[in-house]
Amino acid sequence: MLQDWGAVANEISEWISDYAAKAGITTLVIGVSGGIDSAVTSTLCARTGMETIALNMPIHQDPSQFNLSNRHMEWMQSNWKNTDARTIDLTETYDAFCQELGEQQPSPLALANSRARLRMSTLYAIAASSNGIVVGTGNKVEDFGVGFFTKYGDGGVDISPIADLYKSEVYSLADALEVIQEIQDASPTDGLWDDGRTDEDQLGASYAELEWAMEEVENPSGHGHSDREKEVLERYLELNAANSHKMNPIPVFQMSGRLH
């Protein structure tokens, strides 16, 4: 049966509104990166009619990503007057942070994750000043399959409207919402690296392949696998195991003899 993605979009926006109303929240705060996930999620937020603060937070950002973010925010403002689009350039803040850490010799990955955590701190500063919540942009494969997010970075959010959607489904939503075509066509990237590496470069597989692997692990088909499928399955399981600490609850020591 074909999915009515317009109806799904309405359902998600209503879900956001209902959560905010129950929590006494008046503002939705979201980071916009120029990618498909944040474009779709920010659009779903704006469609609630609630004040939606969309933040573009460049840190040595690739000009194409920065421009796509700005174009998306302009598109949001032209369609939903409740959108408050802001740009906060965190490049100097990040550079000062790196300079202070210089003698500690942090790894490139640690610094990449620090970018995401700096953005998270910025989002929460704005949310805390606006009676707001931070809205997450992770999809199902990233959040529950391979753990492709920064712990306490882009993983530090209050609600996750699209975390039960596969990447392919996010694209279907984007099409239904008429998100700017260049964003729909752009190669997915987390924007945390100066060399512009894509998500597929980092993951070693496409989102379509990882979706298949996630489904295959959860609901085995019983069919034989090609060499590439075996390779993708192995990579999926490797990432899932390595990043399980992000996806599982934090371990808590429990006192013996105490009722829990």
N, C-alpha and C positions, 0 to 999 in steps of 0.2 A: 504494500500500500504506500502510495506517495505521501510524503510528509508535507503538511501545510506550514511552511516556514514563517509565513506572516503571522499565523496563529501562535506558533511557538514564540515568536518575538513578543507578541502581546502578553503571553502567559508569563514570560520571564520578567518583563517590565512590571507586571502586576505583582509578581512575587517580590520584587525589589521594594515596591511601594508598600506592600503589606508588612514586610519586615521592618522597614523604616518607621511606619506608623506605630507598630507595636513597641518599638524601642524609643519612641519619642524623638526620632532623628529628622532633621529638616534639610540636610545637605548631603549630597553624594560627591565624594572626592576620588578622582581617578587619574592615573598617569597615562599619558598618550605618547606612544613611541613611534608611530608611523606604520606599525604592523597591524595585521588583520585582527588579532585577538583584542587589542586595546581599542581599535576602531569600532568593532562590533559591540563590545561591552559599554563603551562610553555612549554609543548611540542608544543602546537599550536603557541606559540611565537617563539620558535626556528625554526619552519618550515617556518617562514617568510623570513629567511636568514638575518634578522637584528641582530645586536649585542644584545644578550639576557643575562642579568646578573641574575643568579638564586642564591638567598641567603638562606642559612640555618641559622636560628637565634635561637639557643637553649637557653632556660631559664629554668634551672632545668629539662631538657627534659627527658622523658622516653627514655632509650637507644634504644628500638625498633623503635620508631619514628625517632630518630636522625639517626640511621643507614639506615632506609628506605629513608630518605631525601638524604643522601649521595649517596646511591646506585642509586637513580633516577638521581641525578646530573651527576654521572659518566656515566650513560646510555645516558643521553643527550649529554655529551661531546663526547662520542664515535660515536654518530650518526650525530651531527651537530657541526661543528668546530666553529661556531659563538657563541657557548655557553661559558660563563664565569661563572664558578661555584665558589662560595665563602661561607665560613663559618665565621660568626661573633658571637662569644659567648657573649650573653648579660647577663649572669647570675650575674656577679659581679656588673654590672651597675644596674640591677634590685634590687639586695640585698642592694646596697647603697641607692637606691630610697626608699625602704621599711624602712630602718633604719632611714632615715630623716623623714619619715611619722609616725614613731613609736608612738609618743604621740597622734597623731590624731586618732589612732585605726581604720584604714580603714577596711571595711568588706572584707571577702574572695572574694566576687564577684567583688568588686572594684579593688582588687589587681589582680585578673584574667584578668580583662579588661585592667589594666595597662600594662600587658605583651603585649597585642595586640597593644596598643598605642605606646609602646616603639619600637616594630617592625615596625610599620608604620613610625615613625620618622626616623628610620634607612633606610628604603626603600627610603624615600623622600630625605634623605641626599645623598644617592648614585645616585638617579635619577637626582637631581639638579646639581650634579658634572659630569654628563655624557651626558647631553643633552637628558635626558630620561624622560619617564613617568612610573608611577607605575600601574601595571596591576592587576586588581582584580580577585579573584578566586571564588566569590560567585555564587551559583546556584539559580534557580528561586524560589524554596520553601524558601530558607534562606533569599534571598534579598527582595522578594515581598510577601511572604506568612506569615511566622512567625517571620521575623526580627531577625534571629539567626546569629547575627554578632555584633561586638563591634563598637559602634558609634565612629568615628574618630580613629578607630583601623583598623581591617581588612576591615571595611566599608569605609576607607579613601583611595580612589583610583582614577585614572584618566579615565580608561576604564574598562568595564566588559564584556569580550568576551563570557562567558557562563551563564550570568544571565538570559537568556531566555530559558535555558534548565533545565528540571527537573533532579533530581539526577539520576533517571534510565537512562536518556538520556546521562548524563555524563559518566555513566558506559559503555554505548554502544560506545561512542566516545573513551573511554579508550581502549576498546577491539580492535577497528579499528586502533588505533594508536600503539597498541602492548605495552602499558604501562606495566611495571614489574608486574607480576601476584600477587606477595605478596601485592602490593599496592591495586590492584583490590579486593583482598580477605580480606583486613584489615577492622576492624570495624571503621566506621567514628568517629573521635574525633577532637575537636578543639585544643587539646594540651595545654590548659590553666590551667589545674588543676594537682596538684601533685599526686592525687589519680588515675589518668588515666581514669576518667569517660568518657563514650562514649557520642556521640551526642544524641543517643536514651535515655540514662539515664537522660540527661538534659531536653529533649523535651517531654518525656513521650509517645512517639510514634515513629514508624519507619518512614523513609523517604517515603517508599511506601504508608504507611497509610496517611501521611501528603499530599502527592501528590493527593491521592484520595480525601481528604477533601478539598483541594484547588480547584480541579475541580468541586466538588459537590457544593461548595459555589458559584463559578462563573457560573456554568451551571448545575443547579439542575436536577437530574435524575427523580425525582418524585416517586422513589421507596421507600419502607419502609426500615428502617435501623435496623441492628442488635444492640444488646447492645454495642458491641465493637465499631461499627461504630458511634453510638451516643456519646460514650465516646471520640473518636478521634475527631469528629466534635467539641465537646465542648472544647477540649484542643486546637484545631487549632484556634478557634475563640477567646479563652482566650489569646493565644500568639499573635495573630494578633492585638488585641486591646491594649495589654500591650506594644507592641513594635512599635505601629503605629508612634510614634515620631521619630523613626529611618527611617521609610520608606516614610514618607511624607515630603514635603519641610518645612524648618524652618519657623515658623510663623513670620511675619514682621508687626509691627504696621504701619498703613497707616494714614497720616494726613488727617483730614476731609477737604473737599472742594478742594482737589488736584486731578487733572486729572492723571490717571494711565494708 
